[in-house]
Amino acid sequence: MEMTHNIEDKARELRDRVKPQIEDAKRRLSSLNDSVTGYIKENPGKCVLGAVALGYLIGKIARR
Amino acid sequence: METREQRPPNGPRGNGGAHGLGERLDKASQAAGQTWSRARDTYTDVRAAVDLPGRVDRHPYGTLAAALGIGYVLGGGLFTALTGRIVGLGLRVGLRLAVLPLIKDEISDLAEMLGQGDERAPGEATVTRDDAGERT
């Protein structure tokens, strides 16, 4: 019984310690996603051409 | 001996020649205008059909992935070992994802059956055999 309580306490402690970090990482990822999609939407031609060029290079390298 | 005066270079002489040249220039200009107009219409149609800004607006990552794939194929990467590896990985992951719900159902059915077995009334006899193989 004592051991179960100890494990529960440890788990709760760990959750309390890790939860803010996970929330922070989630917020940062969401912000990054917003900025990336915003940039792509603002410059569609540039991004699509860049992607085609990158794919072309990868294809060339893979062919060797 | 013929001189230049006797044999004119091209076309009829005089006012009629200038008129013909003008007509030809007009026709060429009209044809060029029509071609330009047609090319512009075609460009507008293609642009409307592709609708790049709208497509990027709806699926930004998907459009970029498609562009990357087009570039990869244009670069000659289609029939390479890398493509084989990527396709193999995709198939493996896809198969696992497809099989996972089936396995989940099977496990839940099994758990249900085991649960029903435990809930059986204590007085209910279960047929077992002892070490000598006799029914108890």
N, CA and C atoms of all chains as a GROMACS GRO file, in nm:
protein
  600
    1MET      N    1   0.084  -0.121   0.000
    1MET     CA    2   0.000   0.000   0.000
    1MET      C    3   0.088   0.126   0.000
    2GLU      N    4   0.187   0.122   0.088
    2GLU     CA    5   0.280   0.235   0.100
    2GLU      C    6   0.353   0.256  -0.032
    3MET      N    7   0.392   0.142  -0.090
    3MET     CA    8   0.468   0.146  -0.215
    3MET      C    9   0.382   0.206  -0.327
    4THR      N   10   0.256   0.164  -0.331
    4THR     CA   11   0.164   0.216  -0.433
    4THR      C   12   0.152   0.368  -0.420
    5HIS      N   13   0.141   0.414  -0.296
    5HIS     CA   14   0.131   0.558  -0.272
    5HIS      C   15   0.256   0.630  -0.321
    6ASN      N   16   0.368   0.567  -0.291
    6ASN     CA   17   0.497   0.626  -0.333
    6ASN      C   18   0.503   0.638  -0.485
    7ILE      N   19   0.463   0.530  -0.551
    7ILE     CA   20   0.469   0.531  -0.698
    7ILE      C   21   0.374   0.637  -0.754
    8GLU      N   22   0.255   0.644  -0.694
    8GLU     CA   23   0.157   0.744  -0.741
    8GLU      C   24   0.212   0.885  -0.723
    9ASP      N   25   0.273   0.908  -0.607
    9ASP     CA   26   0.331   1.041  -0.581
    9ASP      C   27   0.440   1.074  -0.682
   10LYS      N   28   0.524   0.975  -0.705
   10LYS     CA   29   0.634   0.997  -0.801
   10LYS      C   30   0.578   1.029  -0.939
   11ALA      N   31   0.476   0.952  -0.980
   11ALA     CA   32   0.417   0.972  -1.112
   11ALA      C   33   0.354   1.111  -1.123
   12ARG      N   34   0.287   1.152  -1.014
   12ARG     CA   35   0.223   1.284  -1.014
   12ARG      C   36   0.330   1.394  -1.023
   13GLU      N   37   0.436   1.372  -0.947
   13GLU     CA   38   0.545   1.470  -0.947
   13GLU      C   39   0.606   1.484  -1.086
   14LEU      N   40   0.630   1.366  -1.146
   14LEU     CA   41   0.689   1.363  -1.281
   14LEU      C   42   0.598   1.434  -1.380
   15ARG      N   43   0.468   1.406  -1.368
   15ARG     CA   44   0.371   1.468  -1.460
   15ARG      C   45   0.371   1.620  -1.443
   16ASP      N   46   0.372   1.663  -1.316
   16ASP     CA   47   0.372   1.808  -1.290
   16ASP      C   48   0.498   1.874  -1.344
   17ARG      N   49   0.609   1.798  -1.340
   17ARG     CA   50   0.735   1.857  -1.387
   17ARG      C   51   0.739   1.861  -1.541
   18VAL      N   52   0.688   1.757  -1.603
   18VAL     CA   53   0.700   1.744  -1.749
   18VAL      C   54   0.590   1.820  -1.823
   19LYS      N   55   0.474   1.831  -1.761
   19LYS     CA   56   0.358   1.891  -1.830
   19LYS      C   57   0.385   2.032  -1.884
   20PRO      N   58   0.445   2.123  -1.803
   20PRO     CA   59   0.471   2.257  -1.858
   20PRO      C   60   0.565   2.254  -1.978
   21GLN      N   61   0.664   2.164  -1.973
   21GLN     CA   62   0.758   2.155  -2.085
   21GLN      C   63   0.686   2.107  -2.212
   22ILE      N   64   0.599   2.009  -2.194
   22ILE     CA   65   0.524   1.958  -2.311
   22ILE      C   66   0.434   2.068  -2.368
   23GLU      N   67   0.369   2.141  -2.276
   23GLU     CA   68   0.282   2.251  -2.320
   23GLU      C   69   0.361   2.356  -2.397
   24ASP      N   70   0.480   2.386  -2.344
   24ASP     CA   71   0.566   2.486  -2.408
   24ASP      C   72   0.609   2.440  -2.547
   25ALA      N   73   0.649   2.313  -2.557
   25ALA     CA   74   0.691   2.257  -2.686
   25ALA      C   75   0.575   2.259  -2.785
   26LYS      N   76   0.455   2.228  -2.733
   26LYS     CA   77   0.337   2.227  -2.819
   26LYS      C   78   0.310   2.368  -2.875
   27ARG      N   79   0.323   2.467  -2.784
   27ARG     CA   80   0.298   2.606  -2.825
   27ARG      C   81   0.401   2.650  -2.931
   28ARG      N   82   0.527   2.612  -2.905
   28ARG     CA   83   0.633   2.650  -3.000
   28ARG      C   84   0.610   2.586  -3.137
   29LEU      N   85   0.574   2.458  -3.135
   29LEU     CA   86   0.550   2.388  -3.262
   29LEU      C   87   0.434   2.451  -3.338
   30SER      N   88   0.330   2.486  -3.263
   30SER     CA   89   0.213   2.547  -3.326
   30SER      C   90   0.250   2.682  -3.389
   31SER      N   91   0.332   2.758  -3.316
   31SER     CA   92   0.374   2.888  -3.368
   31SER      C   93   0.461   2.871  -3.493
   32LEU      N   94   0.551   2.772  -3.489
   32LEU     CA   95   0.637   2.744  -3.605
   32LEU      C   96   0.552   2.705  -3.726
   33ASN      N   97   0.454   2.620  -3.700
   33ASN     CA   98   0.366   2.575  -3.808
   33ASN      C   99   0.292   2.694  -3.871
   34ASP      N  100   0.244   2.784  -3.782
   34ASP     CA  101   0.172   2.902  -3.832
   34ASP      C  102   0.262   2.989  -3.919
   35SER      N  103   0.386   3.010  -3.872
   35SER     CA  104   0.474   3.098  -3.949
   35SER      C  105   0.514   3.034  -4.083
   36VAL      N  106   0.537   2.901  -4.080
   36VAL     CA  107   0.576   2.832  -4.205
   36VAL      C  108   0.461   2.835  -4.306
   37THR      N  109   0.341   2.801  -4.260
   37THR     CA  110   0.227   2.802  -4.354
   37THR      C  111   0.199   2.943  -4.403
   38GLY      N  112   0.217   3.042  -4.313
   38GLY     CA  113   0.197   3.182  -4.353
   38GLY      C  114   0.294   3.222  -4.464
   39TYR      N  115   0.420   3.181  -4.447
   39TYR     CA  116   0.521   3.214  -4.549
   39TYR      C  117   0.487   3.146  -4.682
   40ILE      N  118   0.446   3.019  -4.673
   40ILE     CA  119   0.413   2.945  -4.797
   40ILE      C  120   0.294   3.012  -4.867
   41LYS      N  121   0.195   3.054  -4.788
   41LYS     CA  122   0.077   3.116  -4.849
   41LYS      C  123   0.108   3.253  -4.909
   42GLU      N  124   0.205   3.323  -4.847
   42GLU     CA  125   0.242   3.454  -4.901
   42GLU      C  126   0.324   3.442  -5.029
   43ASN      N  127   0.409   3.338  -5.037
   43ASN     CA  128   0.496   3.320  -5.155
   43ASN      C  129   0.474   3.182  -5.217
   44PRO      N  130   0.359   3.157  -5.277
   44PRO     CA  131   0.333   3.022  -5.329
   44PRO      C  132   0.426   2.982  -5.444
   45GLY      N  133   0.446   3.074  -5.537
   45GLY     CA  134   0.528   3.043  -5.655
   45GLY      C  135   0.671   3.010  -5.615
   46LYS      N  136   0.726   3.096  -5.528
   46LYS     CA  137   0.864   3.077  -5.485
   46LYS      C  138   0.880   2.942  -5.416
   47CYS      N  139   0.786   2.912  -5.327
   47CYS     CA  140   0.796   2.788  -5.248
   47CYS      C  141   0.781   2.665  -5.338
   48VAL      N  142   0.686   2.670  -5.432
   48VAL     CA  143   0.664   2.554  -5.519
   48VAL      C  144   0.786   2.534  -5.610
   49LEU      N  145   0.838   2.643  -5.663
   49LEU     CA  146   0.956   2.631  -5.749
   49LEU      C  147   1.076   2.578  -5.670
   50GLY      N  148   1.090   2.627  -5.548
   50GLY     CA  149   1.198   2.579  -5.461
   50GLY      C  150   1.184   2.430  -5.433
   51ALA      N  151   1.060   2.387  -5.409
   51ALA     CA  152   1.037   2.245  -5.380
   51ALA      C  153   1.069   2.160  -5.503
   52VAL      N  154   1.030   2.208  -5.621
   52VAL     CA  155   1.061   2.134  -5.745
   52VAL      C  156   1.213   2.124  -5.762
   53ALA      N  157   1.282   2.236  -5.738
   53ALA     CA  158   1.428   2.236  -5.754
   53ALA      C  159   1.493   2.141  -5.655
   54LEU      N  160   1.443   2.143  -5.531
   54LEU     CA  161   1.498   2.053  -5.429
   54LEU      C  162   1.474   1.906  -5.465
   55GLY      N  163   1.353   1.878  -5.513
   55GLY     CA  164   1.322   1.741  -5.556
   55GLY      C  165   1.410   1.698  -5.671
   56TYR      N  166   1.433   1.791  -5.764
   56TYR     CA  167   1.519   1.762  -5.879
   56TYR      C  168   1.660   1.724  -5.832
   57LEU      N  169   1.712   1.804  -5.737
   57LEU     CA  170   1.846   1.777  -5.685
   57LEU      C  171   1.851   1.641  -5.615
   58ILE      N  172   1.749   1.613  -5.534
   58ILE     CA  173   1.746   1.485  -5.462
   58ILE      C  174   1.741   1.369  -5.563
   59GLY      N  175   1.659   1.388  -5.667
   59GLY     CA  176   1.652   1.286  -5.772
   59GLY      C  177   1.784   1.263  -5.841
   60LYS      N  178   1.854   1.374  -5.870
   60LYS     CA  179   1.986   1.365  -5.935
   60LYS      C  180   2.084   1.291  -5.844
   61ILE      N  181   2.082   1.326  -5.715
   61ILE     CA  182   2.175   1.262  -5.621
   61ILE      C  183   2.142   1.114  -5.606
   62ALA      N  184   2.011   1.084  -5.601
   62ALA     CA  185   1.970   0.943  -5.585
   62ALA      C  186   2.007   0.859  -5.706
   63ARG      N  187   2.013   0.923  -5.821
   63ARG     CA  188   2.041   0.850  -5.945
   63ARG      C  189   2.186   0.804  -5.953
   64ARG      N  190   2.275   0.878  -5.885
   64ARG     CA  191   2.419   0.844  -5.892
   64ARG      C  192   2.450   0.707  -5.835
   65MET      N  193   2.307   4.177 -12.297
   65MET     CA  194   2.324   4.166 -12.153
   65MET      C  195   2.214   4.241 -12.082
   66GLU      N  196   2.158   4.174 -11.977
   66GLU     CA  197   2.049   4.237 -11.902
   66GLU      C  198   2.106   4.324 -11.791
   67THR      N  199   2.040   4.435 -11.772
   67THR     CA  200   2.084   4.523 -11.662
   67THR      C  201   1.982   4.515 -11.549
   68ARG      N  202   2.012   4.581 -11.442
   68ARG     CA  203   1.922   4.585 -11.324
   68ARG      C  204   1.793   4.656 -11.357
   69GLU      N  205   1.803   4.754 -11.446
   69GLU     CA  206   1.685   4.832 -11.486
   69GLU      C  207   1.585   4.744 -11.559
   70GLN      N  208   1.639   4.648 -11.638
   70GLN     CA  209   1.549   4.564 -11.717
   70GLN      C  210   1.480   4.458 -11.632
   71ARG      N  211   1.549   4.406 -11.532
   71ARG     CA  212   1.490   4.301 -11.446
   71ARG      C  213   1.475   4.353 -11.303
   72PRO      N  214   1.353   4.386 -11.262
   72PRO     CA  215   1.333   4.434 -11.123
   72PRO      C  216   1.356   4.321 -11.023
   73PRO      N  217   1.401   4.355 -10.905
   73PRO     CA  218   1.437   4.252 -10.807
   73PRO      C  219   1.320   4.163 -10.763
   74ASN      N  220   1.217   4.217 -10.708
   74ASN     CA  221   1.107   4.137 -10.655
   74ASN      C  222   0.975   4.209 -10.678
   75GLY      N  223   0.876   4.132 -10.721
   75GLY     CA  224   0.741   4.187 -10.732
   75GLY      C  225   0.728   4.287 -10.841
   76PRO      N  226   0.603   4.331 -10.867
   76PRO     CA  227   0.579   4.430 -10.970
   76PRO      C  228   0.635   4.565 -10.930
   77ARG      N  229   0.659   4.641 -11.032
   77ARG     CA  230   0.722   4.771 -11.009
   77ARG      C  231   0.623   4.876 -10.964
   78GLY      N  232   0.672   4.984 -10.907
   78GLY     CA  233   0.593   5.105 -10.884
   78GLY      C  234   0.509   5.100 -10.759
   79ASN      N  235   0.397   5.169 -10.764
   79ASN     CA  236   0.309   5.187 -10.651
   79ASN      C  237   0.248   5.056 -10.602
   80GLY      N  238   0.217   4.964 -10.694
   80GLY     CA  239   0.158   4.834 -10.661
   80GLY      C  240   0.245   4.754 -10.568
   81GLY      N  241   0.378   4.758 -10.582
   81GLY     CA  242   0.471   4.683 -10.498
   81GLY      C  243   0.465   4.729 -10.354
   82ALA      N  244   0.463   4.857 -10.332
   82ALA     CA  245   0.458   4.913 -10.198
   82ALA      C  246   0.328   4.874 -10.130
   83HIS      N  247   0.221   4.873 -10.210
   83HIS     CA  248   0.090   4.837 -10.158
   83HIS      C  249   0.090   4.692 -10.111
   84GLY      N  250   0.149   4.600 -10.193
   84GLY     CA  251   0.156   4.457 -10.157
   84GLY      C  252   0.235   4.435 -10.031
   85LEU      N  253   0.345   4.502 -10.018
   85LEU     CA  254   0.428   4.488  -9.899
   85LEU      C  255   0.353   4.533  -9.774
   86GLY      N  256   0.281   4.642  -9.789
   86GLY     CA  257   0.203   4.693  -9.676
   86GLY      C  258   0.097   4.593  -9.632
   87GLU      N  259   0.031   4.533  -9.736
   87GLU     CA  260  -0.072   4.432  -9.704
   87GLU      C  261  -0.012   4.315  -9.627
   88ARG      N  262   0.104   4.271  -9.679
   88ARG     CA  263   0.170   4.157  -9.613
   88ARG      C  264   0.207   4.190  -9.469
   89LEU      N  265   0.257   4.311  -9.450
   89LEU     CA  266   0.294   4.352  -9.314
   89LEU      C  267   0.171   4.355  -9.223
   90ASP      N  268   0.060   4.404  -9.279
   90ASP     CA  269  -0.064   4.409  -9.202
   90ASP      C  270  -0.107   4.269  -9.160
   91LYS      N  271  -0.101   4.176  -9.261
   91LYS     CA  272  -0.142   4.038  -9.232
   91LYS      C  273  -0.053   3.976  -9.125
   92ALA      N  274   0.079   3.998  -9.139
   92ALA     CA  275   0.173   3.941  -9.041
   92ALA      C  276   0.146   3.998  -8.903
   93SER      N  277   0.118   4.127  -8.899
   93SER     CA  278   0.091   4.192  -8.771
   93SER      C  279  -0.035   4.137  -8.708
   94GLN      N  280  -0.138   4.117  -8.794
   94GLN     CA  281  -0.265   4.060  -8.742
   94GLN      C  282  -0.243   3.919  -8.688
   95ALA      N  283  -0.166   3.839  -8.766
   95ALA     CA  284  -0.140   3.700  -8.723
   95ALA      C  285  -0.065   3.698  -8.591
   96ALA      N  286   0.033   3.788  -8.578
   96ALA     CA  287   0.111   3.793  -8.454
   96ALA      C  288   0.020   3.833  -8.338
   97GLY      N  289  -0.068   3.929  -8.364
   97GLY     CA  290  -0.161   3.973  -8.259
   97GLY      C  291  -0.252   3.860  -8.214
   98GLN      N  292  -0.304   3.785  -8.316
   98GLN     CA  293  -0.393   3.673  -8.282
   98GLN      C  294  -0.320   3.567  -8.201
   99THR      N  295  -0.196   3.537  -8.244
   99THR     CA  296  -0.117   3.436  -8.173
   99THR      C  297  -0.091   3.478  -8.029
  100TRP      N  298  -0.056   3.606  -8.013
  100TRP     CA  299  -0.030   3.659  -7.880
  100TRP      C  300  -0.155   3.649  -7.792
  101SER      N  301  -0.269   3.686  -7.852
  101SER     CA  302  -0.395   3.683  -7.778
  101SER      C  303  -0.430   3.540  -7.737
  102ARG      N  304  -0.410   3.445  -7.834
  102ARG     CA  305  -0.440   3.305  -7.803
  102ARG      C  306  -0.348   3.252  -7.692
  103ALA      N  307  -0.220   3.288  -7.702
  103ALA     CA  308  -0.124   3.242  -7.599
  103ALA      C  309  -0.164   3.296  -7.462
  104ARG      N  310  -0.208   3.424  -7.462
  104ARG     CA  311  -0.247   3.485  -7.334
  104ARG      C  312  -0.370   3.415  -7.277
  105ASP      N  313  -0.467   3.382  -7.366
  105ASP     CA  314  -0.587   3.312  -7.321
  105ASP      C  315  -0.552   3.175  -7.263
  106THR      N  316  -0.462   3.105  -7.336
  106THR     CA  317  -0.422   2.971  -7.289
  106THR      C  318  -0.355   2.980  -7.153
  107TYR      N  319  -0.267   3.080  -7.139
  107TYR     CA  320  -0.198   3.099  -7.011
  107TYR      C  321  -0.298   3.125  -6.899
  108THR      N  322  -0.398   3.210  -6.928
  108THR     CA  323  -0.500   3.241  -6.827
  108THR      C  324  -0.579   3.116  -6.790
  109ASP      N  325  -0.616   3.036  -6.894
  109ASP     CA  326  -0.692   2.913  -6.868
  109ASP      C  327  -0.612   2.816  -6.782
  110VAL      N  328  -0.486   2.798  -6.819
  110VAL     CA  329  -0.401   2.703  -6.744
  110VAL      C  330  -0.384   2.751  -6.600
  111ARG      N  331  -0.365   2.881  -6.586
  111ARG     CA  332  -0.347   2.938  -6.452
  111ARG      C  333  -0.472   2.918  -6.367
  112ALA      N  334  -0.590   2.935  -6.432
  112ALA     CA  335  -0.715   2.916  -6.359
  112ALA      C  336  -0.735   2.769  -6.323
  113ALA      N  337  -0.693   2.679  -6.416
  113ALA     CA  338  -0.710   2.536  -6.390
  113ALA      C  339  -0.618   2.489  -6.277
  114VAL      N  340  -0.494   2.538  -6.280
  114VAL     CA  341  -0.398   2.496  -6.176
  114VAL      C  342  -0.433   2.560  -6.042
  115ASP      N  343  -0.470   2.688  -6.046
  115ASP     CA  344  -0.509   2.763  -5.926
  115ASP      C  345  -0.408   2.744  -5.813
  116LEU      N  346  -0.285   2.779  -5.843
  116LEU     CA  347  -0.176   2.756  -5.747
  116LEU      C  348  -0.198   2.826  -5.612
  117PRO      N  349  -0.232   2.956  -5.611
  117PRO     CA  350  -0.251   3.020  -5.479
  117PRO      C  351  -0.362   2.955  -5.397
  118GLY      N  352  -0.473   2.919  -5.465
  118GLY     CA  353  -0.584   2.854  -5.393
  118GLY      C  354  -0.544   2.719  -5.338
  119ARG      N  355  -0.472   2.644  -5.423
  119ARG     CA  356  -0.427   2.509  -5.383
  119ARG      C  357  -0.332   2.519  -5.264
  120VAL      N  358  -0.238   2.614  -5.272
  120VAL     CA  359  -0.142   2.632  -5.163
  120VAL      C  360  -0.215   2.678  -5.037
  121ASP      N  361  -0.317   2.760  -5.056
  121ASP     CA  362  -0.394   2.809  -4.941
  121ASP      C  363  -0.466   2.695  -4.870
  122ARG      N  364  -0.520   2.601  -4.951
  122ARG     CA  365  -0.596   2.490  -4.891
  122ARG      C  366  -0.503   2.384  -4.831
  123HIS      N  367  -0.401   2.344  -4.908
  123HIS     CA  368  -0.310   2.238  -4.859
  123HIS      C  369  -0.166   2.281  -4.881
  124PRO      N  370  -0.111   2.364  -4.791
  124PRO     CA  371   0.026   2.414  -4.815
  124PRO      C  372   0.130   2.302  -4.818
  125TYR      N  373   0.126   2.213  -4.720
  125TYR     CA  374   0.228   2.107  -4.715
  125TYR      C  375   0.209   2.005  -4.827
  126GLY      N  376   0.084   1.975  -4.859
  126GLY     CA  377   0.056   1.878  -4.966
  126GLY      C  378   0.106   1.927  -5.100
  127THR      N  379   0.082   2.058  -5.127
  127THR     CA  380   0.128   2.114  -5.254
  127THR      C  381   0.280   2.111  -5.263
  128LEU      N  382   0.345   2.143  -5.153
  128LEU     CA  383   0.493   2.141  -5.153
  128LEU      C  384   0.543   1.998  -5.173
  129ALA      N  385   0.476   1.902  -5.109
  129ALA     CA  386   0.518   1.762  -5.124
  129ALA      C  387   0.500   1.717  -5.269
  130ALA      N  388   0.389   1.759  -5.331
  130ALA     CA  389   0.366   1.723  -5.471
  130ALA      C  390   0.474   1.784  -5.560
  131ALA      N  391   0.508   1.910  -5.533
  131ALA     CA  392   0.612   1.977  -5.612
  131ALA      C  393   0.746   1.906  -5.594
  132LEU      N  394   0.774   1.865  -5.471
  132LEU     CA  395   0.898   1.792  -5.443
  132LEU      C  396   0.901   1.661  -5.521
  133GLY      N  397   0.787   1.593  -5.524
  133GLY     CA  398   0.778   1.466  -5.598
  133GLY      C  399   0.797   1.487  -5.746
  134ILE      N  400   0.737   1.594  -5.800
  134ILE     CA  401   0.752   1.623  -5.944
  134ILE      C  402   0.900   1.649  -5.976
  135GLY      N  403   0.964   1.726  -5.889
  135GLY     CA  404   1.107   1.754  -5.908
  135GLY      C  405   1.190   1.628  -5.901
  136TYR      N  406   1.154   1.541  -5.808
  136TYR     CA  407   1.228   1.415  -5.791
  136TYR      C  408   1.218   1.329  -5.916
  137VAL      N  409   1.096   1.322  -5.972
  137VAL     CA  410   1.076   1.243  -6.095
  137VAL      C  411   1.152   1.307  -6.212
  138LEU      N  412   1.145   1.442  -6.220
  138LEU     CA  413   1.216   1.512  -6.328
  138LEU      C  414   1.367   1.493  -6.316
  139GLY      N  415   1.414   1.482  -6.192
  139GLY     CA  416   1.558   1.462  -6.170
  139GLY      C  417   1.604   1.321  -6.199
  140GLY      N  418   1.509   1.233  -6.232
  140GLY     CA  419   1.545   1.096  -6.269
  140GLY      C  420   1.559   1.004  -6.150
  141GLY      N  421   1.494   1.038  -6.040
  141GLY     CA  422   1.508   0.955  -5.921
  141GLY      C  423   1.404   0.846  -5.909
  142LEU      N  424   1.318   0.832  -6.013
  142LEU     CA  425   1.205   0.738  -6.002
  142LEU      C  426   1.251   0.593  -5.989
  143PHE      N  427   1.335   0.549  -6.081
  143PHE     CA  428   1.378   0.407  -6.079
  143PHE      C  429   1.514   0.394  -6.010
  144THR      N  430   1.516   0.425  -5.881
  144THR     CA  431   1.642   0.414  -5.806
  144THR      C  432   1.618   0.332  -5.680
  145ALA      N  433   1.730   0.299  -5.615
  145ALA     CA  434   1.720   0.220  -5.492
  145ALA      C  435   1.649   0.299  -5.383
  146LEU      N  436   1.669   0.432  -5.383
  146LEU     CA  437   1.605   0.516  -5.280
  146LEU      C  438   1.454   0.508  -5.292
  147THR      N  439   1.404   0.513  -5.416
  147THR     CA  440   1.258   0.503  -5.437
  147THR      C  441   1.209   0.367  -5.387
  148GLY      N  442   1.285   0.261  -5.418
  148GLY     CA  443   1.248   0.128  -5.372
  148GLY      C  444   1.238   0.122  -5.221
  149ARG      N  445   1.336   0.183  -5.155
  149ARG     CA  446   1.337   0.182  -5.009
  149ARG      C  447   1.218   0.259  -4.953
  150ILE      N  448   1.191   0.378  -5.014
  150ILE     CA  449   1.079   0.460  -4.965
  150ILE      C  450   0.947   0.387  -4.985
  151VAL      N  451   0.930   0.326  -5.102
  151VAL     CA  452   0.805   0.253  -5.130
  151VAL      C  453   0.791   0.135  -5.036
  152GLY      N  454   0.902   0.063  -5.012
  152GLY     CA  455   0.898  -0.052  -4.920
  152GLY      C  456   0.857  -0.010  -4.780
  153LEU      N  457   0.916   0.100  -4.734
  153LEU     CA  458   0.883   0.150  -4.600
  153LEU      C  459   0.736   0.191  -4.592
  154GLY      N  460   0.690   0.259  -4.698
  154GLY     CA  461   0.550   0.302  -4.702
  154GLY      C  462   0.455   0.183  -4.698
  155LEU      N  463   0.489   0.079  -4.775
  155LEU     CA  464   0.404  -0.041  -4.778
  155LEU      C  465   0.400  -0.108  -4.641
  156ARG      N  466   0.519  -0.117  -4.579
  156ARG     CA  467   0.526  -0.183  -4.448
  156ARG      C  468   0.440  -0.109  -4.345
  157VAL      N  469   0.458   0.025  -4.343
  157VAL     CA  470   0.382   0.106  -4.247
  157VAL      C  471   0.232   0.097  -4.277
  158GLY      N  472   0.198   0.103  -4.406
  158GLY     CA  473   0.057   0.096  -4.446
  158GLY      C  474  -0.007  -0.035  -4.406
  159LEU      N  475   0.068  -0.145  -4.430
  159LEU     CA  476   0.015  -0.277  -4.392
  159LEU      C  477  -0.007  -0.287  -4.243
  160ARG      N  478   0.091  -0.238  -4.167
  160ARG     CA  479   0.078  -0.243  -4.021
  160ARG      C  480  -0.044  -0.163  -3.976
  161LEU      N  481  -0.060  -0.045  -4.035
  161LEU     CA  482  -0.174   0.038  -3.995
  161LEU      C  483  -0.306  -0.028  -4.034
  162ALA      N  484  -0.305  -0.102  -4.145
  162ALA     CA  485  -0.428  -0.168  -4.188
  162ALA      C  486  -0.459  -0.289  -4.101
  163VAL      N  487  -0.352  -0.358  -4.055
  163VAL     CA  488  -0.372  -0.481  -3.978
  163VAL      C  489  -0.404  -0.449  -3.831
  164LEU      N  490  -0.355  -0.334  -3.783
  164LEU     CA  491  -0.370  -0.299  -3.641
  164LEU      C  492  -0.515  -0.305  -3.591
  165PRO      N  493  -0.614  -0.246  -3.663
  165PRO     CA  494  -0.752  -0.254  -3.614
  165PRO      C  495  -0.802  -0.398  -3.602
  166LEU      N  496  -0.760  -0.484  -3.696
  166LEU     CA  497  -0.802  -0.625  -3.690
  166LEU      C  498  -0.748  -0.692  -3.564
  167ILE      N  499  -0.619  -0.669  -3.537
  167ILE     CA  500  -0.558  -0.728  -3.419
  167ILE      C  501  -0.626  -0.675  -3.292
  168LYS      N  502  -0.657  -0.544  -3.296
  168LYS     CA  503  -0.723  -0.483  -3.180
  168LYS      C  504  -0.858  -0.550  -3.154
  169ASP      N  505  -0.934  -0.572  -3.262
  169ASP     CA  506  -1.065  -0.638  -3.248
  169ASP      C  507  -1.049  -0.777  -3.190
  170GLU      N  508  -0.949  -0.851  -3.244
  170GLU     CA  509  -0.928  -0.988  -3.197
  170GLU      C  510  -0.896  -0.989  -3.048
  171ILE      N  511  -0.806  -0.899  -3.008
  171ILE     CA  512  -0.766  -0.894  -2.866
  171ILE      C  513  -0.884  -0.857  -2.778
  172SER      N  514  -0.966  -0.760  -2.825
  172SER     CA  515  -1.081  -0.720  -2.742
  172SER      C  516  -1.182  -0.835  -2.732
  173ASP      N  517  -1.200  -0.911  -2.841
  173ASP     CA  518  -1.289  -1.028  -2.837
  173ASP      C  519  -1.238  -1.131  -2.737
  174LEU      N  520  -1.105  -1.154  -2.743
  174LEU     CA  521  -1.043  -1.252  -2.654
  174LEU      C  522  -1.062  -1.209  -2.508
  175ALA      N  523  -1.038  -1.079  -2.482
  175ALA     CA  524  -1.052  -1.027  -2.346
  175ALA      C  525  -1.197  -1.042  -2.299
  176GLU      N  526  -1.290  -1.016  -2.389
  176GLU     CA  527  -1.431  -1.029  -2.355
  176GLU      C  528  -1.463  -1.173  -2.317
  177MET      N  529  -1.412  -1.266  -2.399
  177MET     CA  530  -1.437  -1.408  -2.372
  177MET      C  531  -1.380  -1.449  -2.238
  178LEU      N  532  -1.257  -1.402  -2.208
  178LEU     CA  533  -1.194  -1.435  -2.080
  178LEU      C  534  -1.274  -1.377  -1.965
  179GLY      N  535  -1.324  -1.254  -1.984
  179GLY     CA  536  -1.405  -1.188  -1.881
  179GLY      C  537  -1.531  -1.267  -1.854
  180GLN      N  538  -1.594  -1.315  -1.958
  180GLN     CA  539  -1.716  -1.396  -1.941
  180GLN      C  540  -1.685  -1.525  -1.866
  181GLY      N  541  -1.570  -1.584  -1.893
  181GLY     CA  542  -1.528  -1.707  -1.826
  181GLY      C  543  -1.511  -1.684  -1.677
  182ASP      N  544  -1.456  -1.569  -1.637
  182ASP     CA  545  -1.435  -1.539  -1.495
  182ASP      C  546  -1.567  -1.514  -1.424
  183GLU      N  547  -1.664  -1.456  -1.496
  183GLU     CA  548  -1.791  -1.422  -1.434
  183GLU      C  549  -1.882  -1.544  -1.414
  184ARG      N  550  -1.840  -1.662  -1.459
  184ARG     CA  551  -1.922  -1.781  -1.448
  184ARG      C  552  -1.952  -1.812  -1.301
  185ALA      N  553  -2.071  -1.861  -1.274
  185ALA     CA  554  -2.112  -1.888  -1.135
  185ALA      C  555  -2.020  -1.990  -1.070
  186PRO      N  556  -1.993  -1.971  -0.937
  186PRO     CA  557  -1.900  -2.062  -0.870
  186PRO      C  558  -1.947  -2.206  -0.869
  187GLY      N  559  -2.080  -2.230  -0.863
  187GLY     CA  560  -2.132  -2.366  -0.859
  187GLY      C  561  -2.121  -2.438  -0.992
  188GLU      N  562  -2.100  -2.360  -1.098
  188GLU     CA  563  -2.094  -2.418  -1.233
  188GLU      C  564  -1.969  -2.504  -1.247
  189ALA      N  565  -1.989  -2.626  -1.284
  189ALA     CA  566  -1.876  -2.719  -1.288
  189ALA      C  567  -1.794  -2.700  -1.416
  190THR      N  568  -1.666  -2.710  -1.400
  190THR     CA  569  -1.579  -2.708  -1.517
  190THR      C  570  -1.510  -2.843  -1.525
  191VAL      N  571  -1.501  -2.894  -1.643
  191VAL     CA  572  -1.444  -3.027  -1.659
  191VAL      C  573  -1.293  -3.016  -1.660
  192THR      N  574  -1.233  -3.083  -1.561
  192THR     CA  575  -1.086  -3.086  -1.558
  192THR      C  576  -1.042  -3.230  -1.541
  193ARG      N  577  -0.917  -3.250  -1.564
  193ARG     CA  578  -0.863  -3.385  -1.550
  193ARG      C  579  -0.750  -3.383  -1.447
  194ASP      N  580  -0.749  -3.484  -1.364
  194ASP     CA  581  -0.639  -3.490  -1.267
  194ASP      C  582  -0.518  -3.555  -1.332
  195ASP      N  583  -0.414  -3.574  -1.251
  195ASP     CA  584  -0.288  -3.625  -1.304
  195ASP      C  585  -0.302  -3.760  -1.372
  196ALA      N  586  -0.397  -3.842  -1.321
  196ALA     CA  587  -0.414  -3.976  -1.379
  196ALA      C  588  -0.499  -3.972  -1.506
  197GLY      N  589  -0.553  -3.856  -1.536
  197GLY     CA  590  -0.632  -3.843  -1.658
  197GLY      C  591  -0.780  -3.872  -1.635
  198GLU      N  592  -0.820  -3.886  -1.509
  198GLU     CA  593  -0.961  -3.912  -1.482
  198GLU      C  594  -1.036  -3.780  -1.468
  199ARG      N  595  -1.164  -3.784  -1.510
  199ARG     CA  596  -1.244  -3.662  -1.503
  199ARG      C  597  -1.279  -3.630  -1.358
  200THR      N  598  -1.270  -3.504  -1.318
  200THR     CA  599  -1.307  -3.467  -1.181
  200THR      C  600  -1.417  -3.362  -1.186
   0.00000   0.00000   0.00000
